Amino acid sequence: MLTFAAAVVFLIATPGPGVLSTAGIGAAYGARPGLRYLVGLFLGSNVVALAVISGLAALILADARLRVVLLLASAGYLLYLAFKIATAGARIAFIEARREPGMIDGLALQAINPKAYAVNTTLFSGFPIFTEATLAEALVKLAIMNAIWVPLHLAWLGAGIGLRRLDLAHRTQRAINVGMAVAMLAVVGMALATLAP
């Protein structure tokens, strides 16, 4: 179980669309809208987990054409986010939104988030805990994942809110933006690598 928990921390804490957008919404709008968005991400994350556990995600993604279309749409969205972050100039901008995002926005993001599917597939297909009790294993893994997911995402939200209050030098702000954009590009690269035969 400790190996599984360590994998959850590593896979969830690394930058992806969910955590970067959470921090961005915290930086742009503050705590209350950030928490509403976070509830949507949480629900979406669990919907994706249930789709992976039940095999529904595998069934839908079994059609190679549909898988490529969804992957390219997701990669395009992530490239857009990386561009917005990298070109934000000298202000912290994890993600810029024109309106205050809510719960539906968080839920929708997780539905197209390739990292969410990859993480859940990795965690639920590996790291056996109870080899003979698949339902018990799925429930324990869900409980561990959620127990780690919530504080990690609250920390990202807090980081965004904290950055909102800081008066960082322009060079530092640009460096943070470029670092986040590179992280997003790495996520896109990993997603597109799955298309290679």
N, C-alpha and C positions, 0 to 999 in steps of 0.2 A: 504493500500500500504506500510506503514511503517513496518508492521509485515512481509510482503513478502520480503521487502528489507533487513530486519534484518536476515531473514532466508537465503537469498542469500549470505550475507556476511559470516554467520556462515558455511554454507555448502560448499562454494567455498574456503574459506580461510583455512579450515582444511586440513592437509597434505593428499595428495593423489598422484597418479602417475603423474598427470599433473603439479602440483606445485613443487613437489620434482624434477622432471626431468628438469623443467624450471630453477630452482636454480642451479642444477647440471651442466647444459649446460652453464649457466652464469659463474660458477666457473671454468669450464674446458676450455671454448673457448672464453668467453668475450661477448661483447654487440652485435656485428653484427650477428654472428651465432645464438645467443640467441634470437634476434628479429625475425630472419627467422623462427626458431623453434616455437616461440610464435604465429606467424601468422598462422602456420599450426594447432596449438592447438586451436586457436580461431575459425578457419574454422571448425575444427572437432567438437568443442563444439556446434557450431550452427547446424551442420549436425545432431548431436545426438538430440539436442533440437527439430529440425523439424521432426525427426523420431518419437520422443515421442509424439509431438503435433498431427501429422497426424495419429497416431495409427500403423504405420509401425513397430516400435520396438515391440509393443505388439503382432502384427500378427506374426512376425518372432519368437519371444520368446514364443509364445503360444505352440510350440512343446516342450514338457518337455525334450525330449532327446537332442535336439539342445541347449536348455537353459542350461542343465547340462554340455554339452561339452564346450560351450562358457564360462560358469562360471568357470569351472575347468581350462581351458586354461588361462583365465584372472587371476585366483588365482595363478596359477603356475608362470605366468609372474611376478606378484607382489611379490611372495615369492623369486623369483630370484633377483629382485631388492632389497628386504630387505636383502638378503644374501650378495649381492655386497656392500651394504651400511655398514652393520655391520662388514664385514671383510676388510674394507678399511684401517684398522689400524689407524695410527696417522696422517692421512691427511683427510681434508674435501672432501668427495666424495658422493654427493647426488646420483649421478649415473655416472658410468664410461662408456665412449663411446670410441670406437677405431677410429672413424672418426667424422668429423664435421657434426652434424645432421642438417637437413634442414626442410623446410616446410612440405614435404611429411611425414617425421618421426613424426612430431607433429600431423598431420591429422590421421595417422595410429594409433598412441597411443590412441587418443580419441575414435576411432572406437571400440577398445577392452577394454576400460576403464570402469569397472563396476561401479565405482563411478560416472562417467558422466551420465550413464543411471539412476542410483538411484537418483541422485540429480535432474535431469530434471523431472523424474516421480513424485518425491515428490513436486517439485515446480509447475508443471503444473497441477497436479491433486488436489492439495490443495490450500489454500490461495485464495479463490475467491475474485475477484476484481469487475468484471461486470458479474453478474449471468445470464443475458439474452443476452449478446453479446460475444460469445466465441472467435470470430476472433479478436475483439478489445482487449479482455483480453490477448490472446496469444501474440499479437503485443506489448502491454504495458509491459507484463512480459519479453518478449525478450529484449526490450529496456532497462528495469531496470537491467536485468541480465548482459547484455553486458556493461552497464555503470559501473557496479561494477566489473565485471570479468576483464576488461582491466587493471584498476589501480592495482588490487590485484596481477595479474600475473606479471605486470611490477615491482611491489615491490619485488616479489619472485625472479625475474630475477636480480634486483638490489642487493638483499641480496647475491645471488650467486656471482655476480661480486665483491661485497664488501668483501666477505670471501676470494676470490682469492687474494686480496691485503693484507689481515691480516696475521700476523705472530703469530698465536695462539699456546699456549702450547700444547704439545702432549696429555696430559690428557684431556684438553678441546676439542680438535678435536675428540678424541675417544668418549667422552660423547655425542657430537653432533651426531656422526654417529650412536651410539647405540639408541639415542632418535628417530632419523629418522627411523631406522629399526623397532623399536617398533611401531611407527605410521603406517608404512606399514603393519606390522603384524595385527594391529587392523583393517585396511581396509580389509585384507584377511579374518579375523575372521568374520567381518560383512557380507562379500560376501558369505562365506560358510554357515553362519547361515541361509541364505535364502533357503538352500537345505533341512533343517530339515522339516519334515512333520508337 
